[in-house]
Amino acid sequence: CMMQRMKDWLRRLHPFQTPEARRLAVLFAVVYFAQGMYALPNQVISIGFKEQGLTAGLVANFFLLASIPWFIKPLYGLISDFVPLFGRRRKSYLLLTSALACSAGLVAGLSTQHGYWWLALLYTTMGFGLAFNDVLTDALMVENGKRHGLTGAFQSVQWAAVTVASILVGLLGGHFAEHGDLHAAFTVAALFPLLVLLMATFFVREARAGAEGAEFRQTWAAVRAGLGERSVWLVAAFIFLFNFSPSFGPAFLYYQTDVLGFSQHYIGALDSISAAASVAGAFIYAPLSRLMPLRRLINIVIGLSVLATLAYLLYRGSGSALAIHIVWGVTGMVTTLAFLDLAAKACPRRVEATFFALLMSIFNLGAQSGQTVGAHLYTGFGEGPQAYTWLVLISTAATAAVWLLVPLVHIERIEAHAREEARFDGAHHASHT
């Protein structure tokens, strides 16, 4: 009897009970893995330009240009939400953008010359296809995740996949960089958008959009309603302020190199270990998101973030660094997924692509701004052990202060509204099948 109860409990923990849920989980994992593998040529490109005599500034400009498609993701959401392509809001665009990313990667892999601007054009085009893929996949995740109550579990799968890809990028990218094989790096990276194209063909099932005029009016009404939703802006502010807390960013690399004397090889190994721990964090969050109310989970992860950030005061050598990277890899992923789960639940119906992309842009803006502020504080405090200690304390205090905002966000109301939408969508979906 005890064994049977244990089996039933473990079965309830498994989030993907239906064939549809498992199909979507596989689709999301493949798309996010492809996005992670997009970074495979980065190290080879950097080394190649360096050997050509280009300055670090020009190399940085190259990657900034290639990142532009990722900064304008809300635009892709608007296009997908407002303008169905061949009667589909998601699937047709997935096929088109996957083909574009694959083609750009293969052209780069097969080219005999890799000039600066030609390579920038191809890599930016490849990034555009994958960034558009990201928005479309997130829209499918929110739409279906709300209906099945699996937004947290689906995002766990997505982030586990992209983190595994980042581990492989580190290993394969170093190999290709050592041999200067940019052809192979681009060709391998291009295979994954091709896989996404095949997955979208067979795994994405989407009802046809309604009449264009009516569809446009309904979508525009949903956008206006979403922009007027106080909860959406509260969630946006909450996410921004949590990520904005002055973090280590580039300052941390200076501390590791100049103060602790870590080699670049060891720093890279620590990053890989942290990424592997993040995969464990993603798998922990999937069942956790189904066992606990989101508000309680948010409170817990803020507390974990405070403790994990404070632990960086003990970051004084290779042994403590290893332990802290493992702990932060797990807790950082659980924390990230909890906030992304909140963002998904706050997205209005019919315009999921636009609003989730908007919230993710705010998420990324907060993180990038926090790193920039943290770097300036580290420099202002004198760039040494004392400056590092002050930065850790400030970051810990800023993270703890976010607790004060939790009652203002009304997380229970957002979660209840998401459940209500899920029941409506479930009934609507059942009536059309």
C-alpha positions as CSV (number, residue, x, y, z in Angstrom):
1,C,0.0,0.0,0.0
2,M,2.9,2.3,0.9
3,M,4.6,1.5,-2.4
4,Q,1.4,2.2,-4.4
5,R,0.9,5.6,-2.7
6,M,4.5,6.4,-3.5
7,K,4.0,5.5,-7.2
8,D,0.8,7.6,-7.3
9,W,2.7,10.6,-5.8
10,L,5.5,10.3,-8.2
11,R,3.1,10.0,-11.1
12,R,1.4,13.2,-10.0
13,L,4.7,14.9,-9.9
14,H,5.3,14.1,-13.6
15,P,3.9,17.2,-15.3
16,F,3.4,15.8,-18.9
17,Q,0.6,13.3,-18.4
18,T,-1.1,13.6,-21.8
19,P,0.2,12.9,-25.3
20,E,-0.4,16.6,-26.3
21,A,1.6,17.9,-23.3
22,R,4.5,15.5,-24.2
23,R,4.4,16.6,-27.8
24,L,4.6,20.2,-26.9
25,A,7.4,19.6,-24.4
26,V,9.5,17.9,-27.1
27,L,8.8,20.8,-29.5
28,F,9.8,23.5,-27.0
29,A,12.9,21.6,-26.0
30,V,14.1,21.3,-29.7
31,V,13.4,25.0,-30.4
32,Y,15.3,26.2,-27.4
33,F,18.2,23.8,-28.0
34,A,18.5,25.2,-31.5
35,Q,18.6,28.7,-30.0
36,G,21.4,27.7,-27.7
37,M,23.4,26.1,-30.5
38,Y,23.2,29.5,-32.4
39,A,26.2,30.6,-30.3
40,L,28.4,27.8,-31.6
41,P,30.3,29.9,-34.1
42,N,31.0,32.8,-31.5
43,Q,34.4,31.7,-30.3
44,V,35.6,30.8,-33.8
45,I,34.4,34.2,-35.1
46,S,36.2,36.0,-32.3
47,I,39.5,34.2,-32.8
48,G,39.3,34.5,-36.5
49,F,38.8,38.3,-36.4
50,K,41.6,38.6,-33.8
51,E,44.0,36.7,-36.1
52,Q,43.0,39.1,-38.9
53,G,44.2,42.0,-36.8
54,L,40.8,43.4,-35.8
55,T,40.5,45.2,-32.5
56,A,38.4,44.0,-29.6
57,G,36.1,47.0,-30.2
58,L,35.4,45.9,-33.8
59,V,34.7,42.3,-32.6
60,A,32.3,43.6,-29.9
61,N,30.6,45.8,-32.6
62,F,30.1,42.7,-34.7
63,F,28.3,40.8,-31.9
64,L,26.3,43.9,-31.0
65,L,25.0,44.1,-34.5
66,A,24.2,40.4,-34.6
67,S,22.2,40.9,-31.3
68,I,19.9,43.5,-32.7
69,P,17.2,40.9,-33.7
70,W,17.0,39.8,-30.1
71,F,16.3,43.4,-28.9
72,I,13.2,43.9,-30.9
73,K,11.3,40.7,-30.1
74,P,8.0,42.5,-29.2
75,L,7.8,43.5,-32.9
76,Y,7.7,39.9,-33.9
77,G,4.9,39.3,-31.4
78,L,2.9,42.1,-32.9
79,I,3.3,40.7,-36.4
80,S,2.4,37.2,-35.3
81,D,-0.6,38.3,-33.2
82,F,-2.0,40.8,-35.8
83,V,-1.1,39.3,-39.2
84,P,-1.8,35.6,-39.7
85,L,0.3,34.1,-42.4
86,F,-1.6,31.5,-44.7
87,G,-4.3,31.4,-42.0
88,R,-2.0,30.6,-39.1
89,R,-0.6,32.9,-36.4
90,R,2.2,30.7,-35.3
91,K,2.9,27.6,-37.5
92,S,3.4,29.4,-40.8
93,Y,5.9,31.9,-39.3
94,L,7.8,29.1,-37.5
95,L,8.3,27.3,-40.9
96,L,9.4,30.5,-42.6
97,T,11.8,31.8,-39.9
98,S,13.3,28.3,-39.4
99,A,14.0,28.0,-43.1
100,L,15.5,31.5,-43.1
101,A,17.8,30.7,-40.1
102,C,18.9,27.4,-41.6
103,S,19.6,28.9,-45.0
104,A,21.7,31.8,-43.6
105,G,23.7,29.3,-41.5
106,L,24.3,27.0,-44.4
107,V,25.4,29.8,-46.7
108,A,27.9,30.9,-44.0
109,G,29.1,27.4,-43.6
110,L,29.6,26.9,-47.4
111,S,31.1,30.3,-48.1
112,T,34.7,30.4,-49.2
113,Q,35.2,33.9,-47.8
114,H,34.2,35.2,-44.4
115,G,34.6,39.0,-44.7
116,Y,33.4,41.1,-41.7
117,W,30.2,42.6,-43.3
118,W,29.2,39.5,-45.2
119,L,29.5,37.4,-42.1
120,A,27.7,40.0,-40.0
121,L,24.8,40.0,-42.5
122,L,24.5,36.2,-42.4
123,Y,24.9,35.8,-38.7
124,T,22.3,38.6,-38.0
125,T,19.9,37.0,-40.5
126,M,20.3,33.7,-38.7
127,G,19.7,35.4,-35.4
128,F,16.6,37.1,-36.7
129,G,15.1,33.7,-37.7
130,L,15.9,32.2,-34.3
131,A,14.7,35.3,-32.3
132,F,11.4,35.2,-34.2
133,N,11.2,31.4,-33.4
134,D,11.7,32.2,-29.8
135,V,8.7,34.6,-29.7
136,L,6.5,32.1,-31.6
137,T,7.5,29.3,-29.3
138,D,6.9,31.4,-26.2
139,A,3.4,32.3,-27.5
140,L,2.6,28.6,-28.0
141,M,4.0,27.9,-24.5
142,V,1.8,30.6,-22.9
143,E,-1.3,29.6,-24.9
144,N,-1.0,25.9,-24.2
145,G,0.6,26.2,-20.8
146,K,-2.3,28.2,-19.4
147,R,-4.8,25.7,-20.8
148,H,-3.0,22.7,-19.3
149,G,-1.7,24.5,-16.2
150,L,1.9,23.8,-17.3
151,T,3.5,27.2,-17.9
152,G,6.1,26.5,-15.3
153,A,6.8,22.9,-16.4
154,F,7.1,23.9,-20.1
155,Q,9.5,26.7,-19.3
156,S,11.6,24.2,-17.2
157,V,12.0,22.1,-20.3
158,Q,12.9,25.1,-22.4
159,W,15.6,26.4,-20.1
160,A,17.0,22.9,-19.5
161,A,17.4,22.5,-23.2
162,V,19.1,25.8,-23.8
163,T,21.4,25.3,-20.9
164,V,22.4,21.8,-22.2
165,A,23.1,23.5,-25.5
166,S,25.3,26.1,-23.8
167,I,27.4,23.3,-22.3
168,L,27.9,21.7,-25.7
169,V,28.7,25.1,-27.3
170,G,31.5,25.5,-24.8
171,L,33.0,22.1,-25.7
172,L,32.4,22.1,-29.5
173,G,33.1,25.8,-29.8
174,G,36.5,25.4,-28.2
175,H,37.3,22.5,-30.5
176,F,36.3,24.4,-33.7
177,A,38.1,27.5,-32.5
178,E,41.3,25.6,-31.9
179,H,41.2,24.3,-35.5
180,G,39.9,27.6,-37.0
181,D,37.0,25.6,-38.5
182,L,34.3,28.3,-39.0
183,H,32.7,26.2,-41.9
184,A,32.0,23.3,-39.6
185,A,30.8,25.6,-36.7
186,F,28.2,27.3,-39.0
187,T,27.1,24.1,-40.7
188,V,26.5,22.3,-37.4
189,A,24.6,25.3,-36.0
190,A,22.4,25.4,-39.1
191,L,21.3,21.8,-38.7
192,F,19.2,22.8,-35.7
193,P,16.9,25.3,-37.3
194,L,16.3,22.6,-39.9
195,L,15.3,20.3,-37.1
196,V,12.9,23.0,-35.8
197,L,11.4,23.3,-39.3
198,L,10.7,19.6,-39.3
199,M,9.3,19.7,-35.8
200,A,7.0,22.6,-36.6
201,T,5.7,20.7,-39.7
202,F,4.6,17.7,-37.7
203,F,4.3,18.8,-34.1
204,V,2.5,22.2,-34.3
205,R,-1.3,21.9,-34.4
206,E,-3.0,25.2,-34.7
207,A,-6.6,26.2,-35.6
208,R,-7.0,28.5,-38.6
209,A,-7.3,32.2,-37.8
210,G,-10.7,33.8,-38.3
211,A,-11.7,36.4,-40.9
212,E,-8.9,38.9,-41.2
213,G,-11.0,42.0,-40.4
214,A,-12.6,40.4,-37.3
215,E,-9.3,38.9,-36.3
216,F,-7.6,42.2,-36.4
217,R,-10.3,44.0,-34.4
218,Q,-10.3,41.3,-31.7
219,T,-6.5,41.3,-31.5
220,W,-6.4,45.1,-31.3
221,A,-9.0,45.1,-28.6
222,A,-6.9,42.5,-26.7
223,V,-3.8,44.7,-27.0
224,R,-5.6,47.8,-25.7
225,A,-7.1,45.8,-22.8
226,G,-3.7,44.3,-22.0
227,L,-2.0,47.7,-22.0
228,G,-4.7,48.9,-19.6
229,E,-4.2,46.0,-17.3
230,R,-2.6,47.2,-14.0
231,S,-1.4,43.7,-13.2
232,V,0.7,43.5,-16.4
233,W,2.6,46.7,-15.6
234,L,3.0,45.6,-11.9
235,V,4.5,42.3,-13.1
236,A,6.8,44.2,-15.5
237,A,8.0,46.6,-12.8
238,F,8.4,43.6,-10.3
239,I,10.5,41.7,-12.9
240,F,12.6,44.7,-13.8
241,L,13.4,45.7,-10.2
242,F,14.4,42.1,-9.2
243,N,16.8,41.8,-12.1
244,F,18.0,45.4,-11.8
245,S,19.6,44.8,-8.3
246,P,23.2,45.7,-8.9
247,S,24.8,42.4,-10.0
248,F,28.3,41.3,-10.6
249,G,28.5,40.9,-14.4
250,P,31.8,42.1,-15.9
251,A,32.9,43.2,-12.4
252,F,32.9,39.6,-11.3
253,L,35.3,38.5,-14.1
254,Y,37.7,41.3,-13.0
255,Y,37.5,40.0,-9.4
256,Q,38.1,36.4,-10.5
257,T,41.1,37.3,-12.7
258,D,42.8,40.2,-10.9
259,V,42.1,39.3,-7.2
260,L,41.8,35.5,-7.1
261,G,44.1,34.9,-10.1
262,F,41.9,32.3,-11.7
263,S,42.9,31.2,-15.2
264,Q,40.4,31.7,-18.1
265,H,40.3,28.0,-18.5
266,Y,39.1,27.5,-14.9
267,I,36.6,30.4,-15.2
268,G,35.2,28.7,-18.3
269,A,35.0,25.4,-16.4
270,L,33.1,27.1,-13.5
271,D,30.6,28.5,-16.0
272,S,30.1,25.0,-17.5
273,I,29.6,23.5,-14.0
274,S,27.1,26.3,-13.1
275,A,25.2,25.6,-16.4
276,A,25.0,21.9,-15.6
277,A,23.7,22.7,-12.1
278,S,21.1,25.0,-13.8
279,V,19.7,22.0,-15.7
280,A,19.1,20.3,-12.3
281,G,17.3,23.5,-11.2
282,A,15.1,23.4,-14.2
283,F,14.1,19.8,-13.5
284,I,13.4,20.7,-9.9
285,Y,11.1,23.5,-10.8
286,A,8.9,21.5,-13.1
287,P,7.2,19.4,-10.3
288,L,7.6,22.2,-7.8
289,S,5.5,24.6,-9.9
290,R,2.6,22.2,-9.6
291,L,2.9,21.5,-5.9
292,M,3.0,25.1,-4.5
293,P,1.1,28.3,-5.1
294,L,3.1,30.8,-7.1
295,R,3.1,33.5,-4.5
296,R,4.7,31.2,-1.9
297,L,7.1,30.0,-4.5
298,I,8.1,33.6,-5.4
299,N,8.7,34.4,-1.7
300,I,10.8,31.3,-1.3
301,V,13.0,32.0,-4.4
302,I,13.6,35.6,-3.3
303,G,14.8,34.3,0.0
304,L,17.0,31.7,-1.8
305,S,18.4,34.5,-4.0
306,V,19.3,36.6,-0.9
307,L,21.1,33.7,0.8
308,A,22.9,32.6,-2.4
309,T,24.0,36.2,-3.2
310,L,25.2,36.6,0.4
311,A,27.2,33.4,0.0
312,Y,29.4,35.2,-2.5
313,L,31.2,36.8,0.4
314,L,32.8,33.4,0.9
315,Y,34.0,33.3,-2.7
316,R,37.7,33.4,-1.9
317,G,39.4,30.4,-3.7
318,S,38.9,27.6,-6.1
319,G,37.1,25.3,-3.7
320,S,34.5,27.9,-2.4
321,A,34.1,29.1,-6.0
322,L,33.1,25.6,-7.1
323,A,30.6,25.1,-4.3
324,I,29.0,28.5,-4.9
325,H,28.7,28.0,-8.6
326,I,26.9,24.7,-8.1
327,V,24.5,26.2,-5.5
328,W,23.8,29.4,-7.6
329,G,23.3,27.3,-10.7
330,V,20.4,25.5,-9.1
331,T,18.9,28.4,-7.2
332,G,19.4,30.9,-10.0
333,M,17.5,28.7,-12.4
334,V,14.6,28.0,-10.0
335,T,14.4,31.8,-9.3
336,T,14.4,32.6,-13.0
337,L,11.7,30.1,-13.9
338,A,9.5,31.3,-11.1
339,F,9.6,34.9,-12.4
340,L,9.1,33.7,-16.0
341,D,6.1,31.6,-14.8
342,L,4.6,34.8,-13.3
343,A,5.2,36.6,-16.6
344,A,3.5,33.8,-18.6
345,K,0.4,33.8,-16.3
346,A,0.1,37.6,-16.6
347,C,-0.1,37.6,-20.4
348,P,-3.5,38.6,-21.9
349,R,-5.3,36.1,-24.2
350,R,-4.9,36.4,-28.0
351,V,-1.8,38.6,-27.7
352,E,0.5,36.2,-25.8
353,A,3.3,36.6,-28.3
354,T,3.4,40.4,-28.0
355,F,3.1,40.6,-24.2
356,F,5.4,37.7,-23.3
357,A,8.1,39.1,-25.6
358,L,7.6,42.6,-24.0
359,L,8.0,41.2,-20.5
360,M,11.1,39.2,-21.5
361,S,12.6,42.4,-23.0
362,I,12.0,44.1,-19.7
363,F,13.5,41.0,-17.9
364,N,16.6,41.3,-20.1
365,L,16.8,45.1,-19.8
366,G,16.7,44.8,-16.0
367,A,19.5,42.2,-15.9
368,Q,21.7,44.1,-18.3
369,S,21.2,47.4,-16.5
370,G,22.0,45.7,-13.2
371,Q,25.2,44.4,-14.5
372,T,26.2,47.8,-15.8
373,V,25.4,49.5,-12.5
374,G,27.3,46.8,-10.6
375,A,30.4,47.3,-12.8
376,H,30.4,51.0,-12.2
377,L,30.0,50.5,-8.5
378,Y,32.9,48.0,-8.4
379,T,35.1,50.6,-10.3
380,G,33.9,53.4,-8.0
381,F,34.8,51.4,-4.9
382,G,38.3,50.8,-6.1
383,E,38.3,47.4,-7.9
384,G,39.6,45.2,-5.1
385,P,38.5,42.8,-2.4
386,Q,36.8,45.6,-0.4
387,A,34.9,46.8,-3.5
388,Y,33.8,43.2,-4.2
389,T,32.5,42.9,-0.6
390,W,30.5,46.2,-0.9
391,L,29.0,45.0,-4.2
392,V,27.9,41.7,-2.7
393,L,26.2,43.5,0.2
394,I,24.5,46.1,-2.0
395,S,23.2,43.4,-4.4
396,T,22.0,41.3,-1.4
397,A,20.1,44.3,0.1
398,A,18.6,45.2,-3.2
399,T,17.4,41.6,-3.8
400,A,15.9,41.5,-0.3
401,A,14.1,44.8,-0.8
402,V,12.0,43.2,-3.6
403,W,10.1,41.2,-0.9
404,L,8.4,44.5,-0.1
405,L,6.8,44.6,-3.6
406,V,5.3,41.1,-3.4
407,P,2.0,42.2,-1.8
408,L,1.6,44.9,-4.5
409,V,1.6,42.4,-7.4
410,H,-1.4,40.4,-6.3
411,I,0.1,37.1,-7.6
412,E,-2.9,35.1,-6.3
413,R,-5.2,37.2,-8.5
414,I,-3.0,36.7,-11.5
415,E,-2.9,32.9,-10.9
416,A,-6.7,32.7,-10.4
417,H,-7.2,34.7,-13.7
418,A,-4.9,32.3,-15.5
419,R,-6.9,29.3,-14.2
420,E,-10.1,30.9,-15.3
421,E,-8.7,31.5,-18.8
422,A,-7.5,27.9,-18.9
423,R,-11.0,26.6,-18.2
424,F,-12.4,28.9,-20.9
425,D,-9.8,27.8,-23.4
426,G,-10.2,24.2,-22.5
427,A,-13.9,24.3,-23.1
428,H,-13.4,26.3,-26.4
429,H,-10.8,23.8,-27.5
430,A,-13.0,20.8,-26.7
431,S,-15.9,22.3,-28.7
432,H,-13.8,22.6,-31.8
433,T,-12.3,19.0,-31.7
